[in-house]
Amino acid sequence: MPSDTASAMTETSGFPHLAAVAFRRLPLQLLLRDLGGSMRQPVALLDQAGPHGLVVDMTPAAVRQGVRPGMTAMQAQLQCAALRLGAVAGDMVASAAQELQQFLLRYSPVAEVARDWPEICWLDATGLGEVQASLRTWAEQIQQDLWREYRLQVSIVVGGTRLGTAVLALGRRVVVVLDHLEQEQRAMAQAPLNVLVRSTDDLQLFDRLGLRRLEDLAGLREVDVVSRFSSGTVRLWRMMRLGLEPDRDQIRIPVPAEATLTFPDPVAEHEALLFAARRLLQPLLKRLEERMEVVEQIEYVCELEDAAAQQGVLAPANPGRDERLLLDLLRVHWQSQEWHAPVSALRLSLRGVRETGRQQALYTANAGRDGRKTEQALDRLRAAFGQDALMVAELRAAHLPEGRVVWRPLQRLAPARPRQTAVAPLVRRLYQRPRQQAGETDRRWWQWGRVLLAGGWWHRWVRRRYYFEGNGRVLRWMYEDLMRGGRYEQGRIE
């Protein structure tokens, strides 16, 4: 933790002085938002899409209908016919959490995220009671703004310790402003164990031992806790008994490095504009180096002589501080643009991210192919044709073949690993949309390998009979639609 943050949010700076914001059951809330549902409707969250997904969370309405964690999607649907099911990808949850954390920086200059409980974010409330009507009004405003902006419910507890406010925020659905430390400690002691204990084995052992509340855990001896429970529960015990602080990370507002250059005589040549960009880049890169940051994104704004503006955002494949690479990106991008007037002023803004050891050793010598030049070539293509010009296909779990491929932007080219083979590999082509075939099957085509595929009750019923057919030159993967009729070519092998 940086020293300025540590001093701003110490446990001895008055009471109350910090607020815990809990994004309770965030994946389920994201699913409800996507489905347009609410906690009053039977909705269940699956660990993966499809009939084999397992229920991991559900609304109270689904619980009343008998839906329980661990059920398969089909079992849950049989238990409750009106149940709506869905899954939320892990990267979507992480992205939403980061966006929400940045949103909270509007309400406090200092914010921290708990490493053990990613749904918890602490805000520094020191002195806010003097500039706000009250800390309760401040917390309620945060709650209302999050609902209005994201349609997400949060609970907020304003108190004096990180552990106490986190426990109470995870166990409640309202805004609470505590009056004194003793009140916080009493409420925390009565909180149920499943608020912070995430290990299923530990919870089952607690149940067998008759332990229900955090005060029951705190009353155990350290030797018994260490020998019986997981490391997370041991750390929780030590936080309660020994006063250890939860591990946390500071959320920082990204501050870009910016500079502007005004031309006495408007510039019409690309080379002159690039020379000016170089003059701006050198001190900006030096500033990022002092902050131990590398360039993640470069933004430019060109003010034209006719009072219009031309702007754009470029992002290198690998964050770094390579001046020549950034200038090359600007050159390729500017040459692909149409300029209808000379440039009277240029502003560059570099957004940096923290430098890592991997980025420091990114451009190491490599025999054979030069990975750096490859990345630079890809960056030129993105600069000329847009960030989504380069895509890569990825396989995912899906019921139908055409749904198993998803296209994602190419971030980095994987190193080549050539293999020696006696026979040239076959090329398998899978159509994004199956191609319907007219007429009956030509008798010159031979067929084999019929397989029945049925299901899709969670979206649309499908019943297909797949088979291969070939004529000695082409091998096609076909299916008959037994519900809607017709023959389709799903793909082929060449």
Secondary structure, DSSP 8 states (H G I E B T S, - for coil): --HHHHHHT-TTS-SS-EEEEE-TTHHHHHHHHHHT--TTS-EEEESSSSTT-BEEEE-HHHHHTT--TT-BHHHHHHH-TT-EEEE--HHHHHHHHHHHHHHHTTT-S-EEEESS-TTEEEEE-TTHHHHSS-HHHHHHHHHHHHHHHH----EEEEES-HHHHHHHHHH-SSEEE-SSHHHHHHHHHTSBGGGT---HHHHHHHHHHT--BHHHHHTS-HHHHHHHS-HHHHHHHHHHHH-----EEEE-----EEEEEEEEEEE--HHHHHHHHHHHHHHHHHHHHHTTEEEEEEEEEEEETTS-EEEEEE--SS-B--HHHHHHHHHHHHHTS--SS-EEEEEEEEEEEE--HHHHTTT---SSS-HHHHHHHHHHHHHHH-TTSSEEEEE---SSGGGSEEEEE--S---------SS----EEEEEEEEEE-SS--TTSEEEEEEEEEE-TTT--EEEEEEEEE-SS-EEEEEEETTT--EEEEEEE-
